[in-house]
Amino acid sequence: MVQYEIFEHEADIGIRGIGSTIEEACGNAALAMYSVMVRIDAVKAQEKRTVTVSAPDVELLLVEWLNALLSLSDIERMVFSQFEVKIVGTTLAGIAWGETLDRIRHQPVVEVKGATYHMLRVDKVADRYLAQCVVDV
């Protein structure tokens, strides 16, 4: 099954995580976001970081999750390639595995400034869940 998709959007980039659960779709949305930023297959899952965010609904949780990951990347100069998400009520508790950014090996392409509310959607389509938004680059 496809884990994520990237779609064009004017000057920005759309990301879409796909999964058998909402949590898996949100984790795969993070994977999509990092695949826009770096060569994702070169990022080793060596170090673990935890991220917890709260928001009134699942769509806003997605944006908070992605932006918290971007903040963590900026502060610690890390990139991530593996994600685990658990949603209980209005709280998303996530784990991200990755490593310190290596410009040669990870080949950074685009700097993602933030996840936006534009085209924000988290819902079930047929037998899969989608978690999508547009990221500001």
C-alpha positions as CSV (number, residue, x, y, z in Angstrom):
1,M,0.0,0.0,0.0
2,V,1.2,3.5,-0.8
3,Q,2.2,5.3,2.4
4,Y,2.1,8.9,1.2
5,E,1.6,11.2,-1.8
6,I,2.9,14.6,-2.7
7,F,0.8,16.9,-4.8
8,E,1.4,20.3,-6.5
9,H,-0.1,23.4,-5.1
10,E,0.9,26.8,-6.6
11,A,4.1,27.9,-4.8
12,D,3.7,25.4,-1.9
13,I,3.5,21.6,-1.7
14,G,0.7,19.3,-0.7
15,I,1.4,16.3,1.4
16,R,-0.9,13.3,2.0
17,G,-0.4,10.5,4.5
18,I,-2.3,7.3,3.8
19,G,-3.0,4.5,6.4
20,S,-5.3,1.9,7.7
21,T,-5.9,4.0,10.8
22,I,-6.0,7.8,11.5
23,E,-2.8,7.4,13.5
24,E,-1.0,5.6,10.6
25,A,-2.1,8.3,8.2
26,C,-0.8,11.1,10.5
27,G,2.5,9.3,10.8
28,N,2.7,8.9,7.0
29,A,1.9,12.6,6.6
30,A,5.1,13.3,8.6
31,L,6.9,10.9,6.3
32,A,5.6,12.7,3.3
33,M,6.7,16.1,4.7
34,Y,10.3,14.9,5.4
35,S,10.4,13.2,1.9
36,V,9.9,16.7,0.5
37,M,12.8,18.1,2.6
38,V,15.5,15.4,2.2
39,R,16.3,12.1,0.6
40,I,14.2,10.1,3.0
41,D,15.7,6.7,2.3
42,A,19.0,8.0,3.5
43,V,17.7,9.0,7.0
44,K,18.6,6.3,9.5
45,A,16.2,5.8,12.5
46,Q,19.0,6.1,15.1
47,E,17.6,8.4,17.7
48,K,14.1,8.7,19.2
49,R,12.2,11.8,20.0
50,T,8.8,12.1,21.6
51,V,6.3,14.8,20.6
52,T,2.9,15.5,22.3
53,V,0.4,18.0,21.0
54,S,-3.2,18.9,21.8
55,A,-5.9,20.4,19.7
56,P,-9.7,20.4,19.6
57,D,-10.0,18.1,16.6
58,V,-8.0,15.6,14.5
59,E,-7.4,18.0,11.6
60,L,-5.8,20.6,13.9
61,L,-3.9,17.8,15.6
62,L,-2.3,17.0,12.3
63,V,-1.1,20.5,11.8
64,E,0.2,20.8,15.4
65,W,2.0,17.4,15.0
66,L,3.8,18.4,11.8
67,N,4.7,21.9,13.1
68,A,6.1,20.4,16.4
69,L,8.2,18.0,14.3
70,L,9.5,20.9,12.2
71,S,10.4,22.9,15.4
72,L,12.2,19.9,16.8
73,S,14.1,19.5,13.5
74,D,15.1,23.1,13.6
75,I,16.2,23.2,17.2
76,E,18.1,19.9,17.2
77,R,19.2,19.9,13.5
78,M,17.6,16.5,13.0
79,V,15.6,14.8,10.3
80,F,13.2,11.9,10.8
81,S,12.2,8.9,8.7
82,Q,10.0,6.7,11.0
83,F,7.0,7.7,13.0
84,E,4.5,6.2,15.5
85,V,1.4,8.1,16.4
86,K,-1.3,7.5,19.1
87,I,-4.3,9.7,19.4
88,V,-6.5,9.7,22.5
89,G,-9.2,12.3,22.5
90,T,-7.7,15.7,21.8
91,T,-4.1,14.6,22.3
92,L,-1.6,13.2,19.8
93,A,1.4,11.4,21.3
94,G,4.0,10.7,18.7
95,I,7.5,9.2,18.4
96,A,9.9,10.1,15.7
97,W,13.1,8.3,14.8
98,G,15.8,9.9,12.9
99,E,19.3,11.4,13.0
100,T,21.3,14.6,12.8
101,L,21.1,16.2,9.4
102,D,24.0,15.3,7.2
103,R,23.9,17.6,4.1
104,I,25.9,15.3,1.9
105,R,24.0,12.0,2.7
106,H,20.5,13.5,3.2
107,Q,20.7,15.9,0.2
108,P,18.3,18.6,1.5
109,V,16.1,19.9,-1.3
110,V,13.4,22.2,0.2
111,E,13.0,23.9,3.5
112,V,9.5,23.4,4.9
113,K,8.6,26.4,7.0
114,G,5.3,25.0,8.4
115,A,2.2,23.0,7.9
116,T,-0.8,25.1,7.0
117,Y,-4.6,24.8,7.3
118,H,-5.0,25.0,3.5
119,M,-6.6,21.9,2.1
120,L,-6.5,20.4,5.6
121,R,-8.3,17.1,5.7
122,V,-8.2,14.0,7.9
123,D,-10.9,11.4,7.1
124,K,-11.7,8.0,5.8
125,V,-12.0,7.4,2.1
126,A,-13.1,3.9,1.1
127,D,-11.0,1.5,3.3
128,R,-8.2,3.9,4.1
129,Y,-7.6,7.1,6.0
130,L,-6.1,10.2,4.5
131,A,-4.3,13.0,6.4
132,Q,-3.3,15.9,4.2
133,C,-2.4,19.6,4.2
134,V,-0.3,22.0,2.3
135,V,3.1,22.8,3.7
136,D,4.7,26.3,3.3
137,V,8.1,26.1,1.5
